[in-house]
Amino acid sequence: MKVSETEIKCAHADQDKQQGRRSDLLDDDNKSRLGNRGRAYWLRRLAREHRELFEQVAAGDLSVHAACVRAGIRGKKPRLKWLLDNWLDFSPEDRSEFIKRILLRR
């Protein structure tokens, strides 16, 4: 997903800030955003701590997630962990096919 011009400008503006916003000054509609570590949070952190990766994201060469993984501030889930977490989401036919292929590799 391409990073919008607005997200880039906000990240540039926030790169020098060191502390968060006061939640008691926000209305109820905005309080839910405080705990969310979405794209805006990661963009601000990249702009502040990993300028060269932030520039690659701004240019559209990297996704926000890929830049964070390269910077070491987000981890990539191991494939086995992903498979175990999502195993039941696959159809029984797909699970059987997967098992057959694993057994045939030996």
CYANA upper distance limits for C-alpha pairs under 8 A (distance plus 0.5 A):
  1 MET  CA     63 SER  CA      7.42
  2 LYS  CA     60 GLY  CA      6.96
  2 LYS  CA     63 SER  CA      7.76
  3 VAL  CA      7 GLU  CA      7.00
  3 VAL  CA      8 ILE  CA      7.57
  3 VAL  CA     57 VAL  CA      7.79
  3 VAL  CA     58 ALA  CA      7.26
  3 VAL  CA     60 GLY  CA      7.74
  3 VAL  CA     63 SER  CA      8.40
  3 VAL  CA     64 VAL  CA      8.39
  4 SER  CA      8 ILE  CA      6.99
  5 GLU  CA      9 LYS  CA      6.78
  6 THR  CA     10 CYS  CA      6.66
  7 GLU  CA     11 ALA  CA      6.65
  7 GLU  CA     40 ALA  CA      6.97
  7 GLU  CA     43 LEU  CA      8.13
  8 ILE  CA     12 HIS  CA      6.71
  8 ILE  CA     43 LEU  CA      8.01
  8 ILE  CA     58 ALA  CA      6.98
  9 LYS  CA     13 ALA  CA      6.65
 10 CYS  CA     14 ASP  CA      6.58
 10 CYS  CA     40 ALA  CA      8.32
 10 CYS  CA     44 ARG  CA      8.14
 11 ALA  CA     15 GLN  CA      6.47
 11 ALA  CA     40 ALA  CA      7.49
 11 ALA  CA     43 LEU  CA      6.22
 11 ALA  CA     44 ARG  CA      4.90
 11 ALA  CA     47 ALA  CA      6.73
 12 HIS  CA     44 ARG  CA      7.72
 12 HIS  CA     47 ALA  CA      7.03
 14 ASP  CA     44 ARG  CA      6.71
 15 GLN  CA     44 ARG  CA      6.27
 15 GLN  CA     45 ARG  CA      7.76
 15 GLN  CA     47 ALA  CA      6.11
 15 GLN  CA     48 ARG  CA      5.12
 16 ASP  CA     48 ARG  CA      7.22
 22 ARG  CA     26 LEU  CA      7.90
 23 SER  CA     31 LYS  CA      6.89
 23 SER  CA     34 LEU  CA      8.01
 26 LEU  CA     30 ASN  CA      6.57
 26 LEU  CA     31 LYS  CA      6.79
 27 ASP  CA     31 LYS  CA      7.11
 28 ASP  CA     32 SER  CA      7.98
 30 ASN  CA     34 LEU  CA      7.91
 32 SER  CA     36 ASN  CA      7.91
 37 ARG  CA     41 TYR  CA      5.91
 37 ARG  CA     42 TRP  CA      7.53
 38 GLY  CA     42 TRP  CA      7.09
 39 ARG  CA     43 LEU  CA      6.48
 39 ARG  CA     64 VAL  CA      7.53
 40 ALA  CA     44 ARG  CA      6.63
 41 TYR  CA     45 ARG  CA      6.73
 42 TRP  CA     46 LEU  CA      6.56
 42 TRP  CA     64 VAL  CA      7.60
 42 TRP  CA     68 CYS  CA      7.84
 43 LEU  CA     47 ALA  CA      6.58
 43 LEU  CA     54 PHE  CA      7.55
 43 LEU  CA     64 VAL  CA      7.36
 44 ARG  CA     48 ARG  CA      6.62
 45 ARG  CA     49 GLU  CA      6.38
 45 ARG  CA     50 HIS  CA      8.06
 46 LEU  CA     50 HIS  CA      5.31
 46 LEU  CA     51 ARG  CA      6.74
 46 LEU  CA     53 LEU  CA      7.33
 46 LEU  CA     54 PHE  CA      5.78
 46 LEU  CA     67 ALA  CA      8.41
 46 LEU  CA     68 CYS  CA      7.74
 47 ALA  CA     51 ARG  CA      5.59
 47 ALA  CA     54 PHE  CA      5.83
 47 ALA  CA     55 GLU  CA      8.49
 50 HIS  CA     54 PHE  CA      6.77
 50 HIS  CA     71 ALA  CA      7.46
 51 ARG  CA     55 GLU  CA      6.75
 52 GLU  CA     56 GLN  CA      7.02
 53 LEU  CA     57 VAL  CA      6.85
 53 LEU  CA     62 LEU  CA      8.47
 53 LEU  CA     67 ALA  CA      6.33
 53 LEU  CA     71 ALA  CA      8.10
 54 PHE  CA     58 ALA  CA      6.65
 54 PHE  CA     67 ALA  CA      7.88
 55 GLU  CA     59 ALA  CA      6.62
 56 GLN  CA     60 GLY  CA      6.78
 56 GLN  CA     61 ASP  CA      5.73
 56 GLN  CA     62 LEU  CA      6.25
 57 VAL  CA     61 ASP  CA      6.26
 57 VAL  CA     62 LEU  CA      5.27
 57 VAL  CA     63 SER  CA      6.32
 57 VAL  CA     64 VAL  CA      6.69
 57 VAL  CA     67 ALA  CA      7.60
 62 LEU  CA     66 ALA  CA      6.72
 62 LEU  CA     67 ALA  CA      6.69
 63 SER  CA     67 ALA  CA      6.69
 64 VAL  CA     68 CYS  CA      6.78
 65 HIS  CA     69 VAL  CA      6.73
 65 HIS  CA     74 ARG  CA      8.18
 66 ALA  CA     70 ARG  CA      6.71
 67 ALA  CA     71 ALA  CA      6.60
 68 CYS  CA     72 GLY  CA      6.65
 68 CYS  CA     73 ILE  CA      5.94
 68 CYS  CA     74 ARG  CA      5.88
 69 VAL  CA     73 ILE  CA      6.68
 69 VAL  CA     74 ARG  CA      5.42
 69 VAL  CA     75 GLY  CA      6.12
 69 VAL  CA     76 LYS  CA      7.06
 77 LYS  CA     81 LYS  CA      7.21
 77 LYS  CA     82 TRP  CA      7.02
 78 PRO  CA     82 TRP  CA      6.83
 79 ARG  CA     83 LEU  CA      6.62
 80 LEU  CA     84 LEU  CA      6.67
 81 LYS  CA     85 ASP  CA      6.60
 82 TRP  CA     86 ASN  CA      6.64
 83 LEU  CA     87 TRP  CA      6.10
 86 ASN  CA     90 PHE  CA      7.65
 87 TRP  CA     95 ARG  CA      8.12
 90 PHE  CA     94 ASP  CA      6.55
 90 PHE  CA     95 ARG  CA      6.86
 91 SER  CA     95 ARG  CA      6.83
 92 PRO  CA     96 SER  CA      6.62
 93 GLU  CA     97 GLU  CA      6.64
 94 ASP  CA     98 PHE  CA      6.62
 95 ARG  CA     99 ILE  CA      6.76
 96 SER  CA    100 LYS  CA      6.67
 97 GLU  CA    101 ARG  CA      6.71
 98 PHE  CA    102 ILE  CA      6.78
 99 ILE  CA    103 LEU  CA      6.71
100 LYS  CA    104 LEU  CA      6.64
101 ARG  CA    105 ARG  CA      6.92
102 ILE  CA    106 ARG  CA      7.93
